[in-house]
Amino acid sequence: MVKVTVVGAGGTGCCTAAELTLMGHMVTLCEEEGCCAENMAAIQKRGGVELTGLATTGYAEIAELTHDFQAAISGAQVIFITALS
């Protein structure tokens, strides 16, 4: 299991976090305060992300949601940046 941080909670970040979680990794999803607030709130309320479609499917319980970038990257072995520049 790899400790992964995904920066950006838009569609790409949420799907990436869910896919990696379903692959068995411990994932932290991090987003700037106020950005993608609906996605972050929905994941927090449900406790995870439901992936459906032709590729990987299943319910992924994201290990951690945070707005604290320093905490999110601390100890991460891999960092994916999916945020717009």
Secondary structure, DSSP 4 states (H G I P E B T S, - for coil): --EEEEE--SHHHHHHHHHHHHTT-EEEEE--TTTTHHHHHHHHHHTSEEE-SSS--EEE--SEEES-HHHHHTT-SEEEE-S--
